[in-house]
Protein backbone atom coordinates (compact mmCIF):
# COMPACT_ATOMS: atom_id res chain seq x y z
CA UNK A 1 0.00 0.00 0.00
CA UNK A 2 1.32 3.48 -0.85
CA UNK A 3 0.54 6.59 1.16
CA UNK A 4 0.87 9.91 -0.62
CA UNK A 5 0.05 13.18 1.16
CA UNK A 6 -2.01 11.39 3.81
CA UNK A 7 -4.20 9.48 1.33
CA UNK A 8 -4.07 5.71 0.97
CA UNK A 9 -4.08 3.97 -2.39
CA UNK A 10 -5.16 0.36 -2.83
CA UNK A 11 -2.43 -2.20 -3.66
CA UNK A 12 -1.95 -2.59 -7.39
CA UNK A 13 -3.59 0.72 -8.26
CA UNK A 14 -1.60 2.98 -10.57
CA UNK A 15 -3.44 6.25 -10.00
CA UNK A 16 -6.38 7.86 -8.27
CA UNK A 17 -7.89 11.30 -7.72
CA UNK A 18 -7.33 13.22 -4.48
CA UNK A 19 -9.92 15.58 -3.05
CA UNK A 20 -7.65 18.66 -2.96
CA UNK A 21 -5.88 18.02 -6.26
CA UNK A 22 -6.55 19.68 -9.60
CA UNK A 23 -5.88 16.49 -11.59
CA UNK A 24 -4.41 13.02 -11.35
CA UNK A 25 -1.76 11.95 -8.86
CA UNK A 26 0.15 8.80 -9.71
CA UNK A 27 1.26 6.54 -6.86
CA UNK A 28 4.35 4.35 -7.12
CA UNK A 29 5.17 1.44 -4.83
CA UNK A 30 8.82 1.73 -3.76
CA UNK A 31 11.72 3.28 -5.66
CA UNK A 32 11.67 2.98 -9.42
CA UNK A 33 14.61 4.51 -11.28
CA UNK A 34 13.49 2.76 -14.45
CA UNK A 35 15.62 2.72 -17.59
CA UNK A 36 16.92 6.28 -17.25
CA UNK A 37 18.91 7.44 -14.23
CA UNK A 38 20.69 10.58 -13.07
CA UNK A 39 23.45 10.35 -10.49
CA UNK A 40 23.01 12.31 -8.31
CA UNK A 41 19.25 12.05 -8.76
CA UNK A 42 16.74 14.86 -8.40
CA UNK A 43 15.32 14.50 -4.85
CA UNK A 44 11.62 13.81 -4.42
CA UNK A 45 9.64 16.33 -2.40
CA UNK A 46 6.97 14.94 -0.05
CA UNK A 47 3.86 14.09 -2.09
CA UNK A 48 5.51 14.72 -5.48
CA UNK A 49 8.12 13.29 -7.81
CA UNK A 50 10.35 14.13 -10.77
CA UNK A 51 10.21 11.49 -13.53
CA UNK A 52 12.65 11.18 -16.41
CA UNK A 53 10.70 10.50 -19.62
CA UNK A 54 13.60 10.20 -22.05
CA UNK A 55 17.24 10.99 -22.70
CA UNK A 56 17.92 11.89 -26.35
CA UNK A 57 21.64 11.67 -27.16
CA UNK A 58 23.35 13.14 -30.18
CA UNK A 59 26.80 11.62 -30.90
CA UNK A 60 28.83 13.38 -33.58
CA UNK A 61 32.26 13.20 -35.18
CA UNK A 62 34.08 16.33 -36.36
CA UNK A 63 34.44 15.82 -40.11
CA UNK A 64 35.05 17.84 -43.23
CA UNK A 65 33.63 16.33 -46.41
CA UNK A 66 35.46 17.53 -49.53
CA UNK A 67 35.06 16.90 -53.25
CA UNK A 68 38.16 17.17 -55.44
CA UNK A 69 38.32 18.70 -58.90
CA UNK A 70 38.36 15.23 -60.44
CA UNK A 71 35.14 14.30 -58.56
CA UNK A 72 36.69 12.19 -55.80
CA UNK A 73 35.16 12.45 -52.37
CA UNK A 74 37.33 12.71 -49.28
CA UNK A 75 36.16 12.73 -45.68
CA UNK A 76 38.63 14.29 -43.25
CA UNK A 77 38.18 13.18 -39.66
CA UNK A 78 39.26 15.50 -36.82
CA UNK A 79 38.00 13.60 -33.78
CA UNK A 80 34.96 13.41 -31.56
CA UNK A 81 32.76 16.45 -30.97
CA UNK A 82 31.12 17.51 -27.74
CA UNK A 83 27.84 15.61 -27.78
CA UNK A 84 24.45 16.95 -26.73
CA UNK A 85 22.24 15.21 -24.17
CA UNK A 86 18.79 16.34 -23.08
CA UNK A 87 17.13 14.85 -20.03
CA UNK A 88 13.39 15.24 -20.67
CA UNK A 89 11.11 14.84 -17.68
CA UNK A 90 7.91 15.72 -15.92
CA UNK A 91 7.28 17.00 -12.41
CA UNK A 92 4.30 15.35 -10.72
CA UNK A 93 3.49 18.21 -8.39
CA UNK A 94 1.07 16.29 -6.15
CA UNK A 95 -1.92 17.82 -4.44
CA UNK A 96 -2.29 21.51 -3.71
CA UNK A 97 -0.87 21.17 -0.19
CA UNK A 98 2.64 20.41 -1.55
CA UNK A 99 3.02 24.04 -2.64
CA UNK A 100 5.19 23.25 -5.66
CA UNK A 101 8.08 21.92 -3.55
CA UNK A 102 9.11 19.52 -6.35
CA UNK A 103 9.82 22.50 -8.60
CA UNK A 104 12.01 23.95 -5.84
CA UNK A 105 13.88 20.60 -5.60
CA UNK A 106 14.55 20.65 -9.35
CA UNK A 107 15.79 24.26 -9.29
CA UNK A 108 18.06 23.53 -6.32
CA UNK A 109 19.42 20.40 -8.09
CA UNK A 110 20.18 22.50 -11.18
CA UNK A 111 21.87 25.24 -9.14
CA UNK A 112 24.07 22.68 -7.36
CA UNK A 113 25.06 20.69 -10.47
CA UNK A 114 25.37 23.24 -13.28
CA UNK A 115 28.86 23.38 -14.70
CA UNK A 116 29.54 26.93 -13.46
CA UNK A 117 28.94 25.79 -9.86
CA UNK A 118 29.96 22.13 -9.64
CA UNK A 119 32.72 22.19 -12.26
CA UNK A 120 32.34 18.44 -12.67
CA UNK A 121 30.05 15.98 -14.44
CA UNK A 122 26.93 14.12 -13.38
CA UNK A 123 26.29 10.61 -14.64
CA UNK A 124 23.44 9.87 -17.05
CA UNK A 125 22.49 6.22 -17.51
CA UNK A 126 20.38 4.56 -20.17
CA UNK A 127 20.01 1.01 -18.94
CA UNK A 128 23.57 -0.33 -18.58
CA UNK A 129 25.15 2.45 -20.66
CA UNK A 130 26.33 5.53 -18.72
CA UNK A 131 28.09 8.76 -19.69
CA UNK A 132 29.54 11.60 -17.67
CA UNK A 133 27.86 14.85 -18.71
CA UNK A 134 28.11 18.51 -17.78
CA UNK A 135 24.88 20.36 -16.92
CA UNK A 136 24.69 23.50 -19.06
CA UNK A 137 21.00 24.45 -19.07
CA UNK A 138 17.48 23.94 -17.70
CA UNK A 139 14.19 24.60 -19.47
CA UNK A 140 10.79 24.68 -17.76
CA UNK A 141 7.70 24.37 -19.90
CA UNK A 142 4.33 25.84 -19.02
CA UNK A 143 2.68 24.01 -16.10
CA UNK A 144 -0.40 21.89 -16.80
CA UNK A 145 -2.85 23.18 -14.19
CA UNK A 146 -5.51 20.51 -14.75
CA UNK A 147 -3.09 17.63 -14.10
CA UNK A 148 -0.79 19.62 -11.74
CA UNK A 149 2.31 18.64 -13.72
CA UNK A 150 5.18 20.52 -15.33
CA UNK A 151 7.48 19.41 -18.15
CA UNK A 152 11.19 20.16 -17.91
CA UNK A 153 14.39 19.46 -19.79
CA UNK A 154 17.99 19.56 -18.61
CA UNK A 155 20.59 20.34 -21.29
CA UNK A 156 23.98 18.66 -20.98
CA UNK A 157 27.13 18.06 -23.01
CA UNK A 158 29.52 15.12 -22.92
CA UNK A 159 32.82 14.22 -24.50
CA UNK A 160 32.43 10.52 -23.69
CA UNK A 161 32.77 8.31 -26.78
CA UNK A 162 30.19 5.72 -27.78
Protein Blocks (a to p, Z undefined) as FASTA:
>chain_A
ZZeehiacdehiabdcdfkbcbdcdddehjaebjbdcdddddddehiacddfbdcddddd
dddddddfkopacdddebjcdddddddddddebjfklnommmmmmmmmmmmmgmklnopa
cdddehjbccddddfbdcdddddfklopaddddddddfbdZZ
